[in-house]
Amino acid sequence: MTPDQRNYLSMERSTHYFGIMRTTIFTFAGLAALIHLGPDGYSAPLLMLVIATTAYGVLAGGTSLDDLIALRDDMDDEMKATHYGRGLAARNIPMLKNISAGLLGLIGLAEVLAILI
């Protein structure tokens, strides 16, 4: 894989990750509006939308970040020797994956509890 191909794939996967997070957060905001402004009581379809949104954000976002980790780990020695390569190697992408999954899970849990209570 050439450095140009790796750079292109890295940019595409990071753009994909940000798109997933943006879509998930906007969907959570819309669902929160439905929960707050809609009728009170249990709603099975709304509950399933919250669960599906949470799963989408966690799984799709995690997949994009896993791809970024793989691309970073496949750098050749010449690329690792550059400032850019050292900067990429220093990024803690697994921690970003854990934090984003945890936050999306907490948002999903809060919305599920708002539906059930």
N, C-alpha and C positions, 0 to 999 in steps of 0.2 A: 504494500500500500504506500503510495507516495504521500509526502507531507501535505500536498494540496488536497488530496482525497480525504486524508484524516481530518484536516482543518474543516473542510466542507461538511463532513459527517458530524463532527463535533458541534459545529454551529447549527446544523439542522436538528440534532437531537436536543441541544439546549433550548432552541426555539420551540421545539415540540413540547419539552417539559414546561416551559413558561406558558404555552398555550393551554396545556392540560390544567395547570394550576389556576390560570385566569378563568377558564370555563368552570372549573369546580367551585371556585369562590363565588362567581356570579350566580351559579345554580344554587349554592347554599343561601345566598342573599335572597334570591327569589323564593326559595322554600321557606325561609324565615318570615318573609312577608306574608306568604300564604298561611303559615301557622299563626301569625299574630293577627292578621286581618280576617281570616276565614272563620268559619263556624267552629265553636268549641266542640271538643270531644275527639274520640279516636277516629282516625282515618287510615285504613289499611293502604290505599293507594299512595297517600302522602308518606307514610312510613316506608313503603318500598322505594319511593323516589329518593328519600334520604339515604337509605341503605345502599342503593345503586350508585348514587353520587359519591358516597364515601368510598365504596369499593373501586369505582372508576378512578378517582383521584389518587388513591393509595397505590393501586396496581399499575395503572398506566404511567403515573409519575415515577414510580420505582423502576419500571422497565426502562424508561428514558435515562434515568440516572445510572442504571446498571450498564447501559450501552456506553455512556460517557466514561465510566470507570474502565471498561474494556478498551476503549479507544486510547485512554490515557496510559494504560498499562502496556499497550502495544507500541509505544513510541520507540524508535530506534535510538541508539546511543548518541548519534549526532544531534538529534532533536532534543534529547534530554540534557545536553550540554548547553543549550541556549537559555537565555533568561526566561523566555516563554515556557520552555520545557520544564525548567525548575519551578516556575510558578504553578504550572499545571500539576506537577508532582506533589506540590505542597498543599493543594486543595483537599479538604476533607469531605469528599463527596458522600461517603457512607453516612457521615453524621448529618449532612443535609437531607439525605434520604430518610433517616430515622426521625429527624425533627419534622419534616413536612408530613410524613405519614402519621406521626403522633398528633400533630395539630389538626390535620384533617379528621383523624379519628375522634378527637375531642369535640370538634365542631359537629360531627355526625352524631355523637353521643348526646350532646346538648340538644340537638334538634329532635332526636328520638324521645328524649325525656320530656321535651316541651309538648310533643304530640300525646304522649302517654299520660301526662299529669294534668 
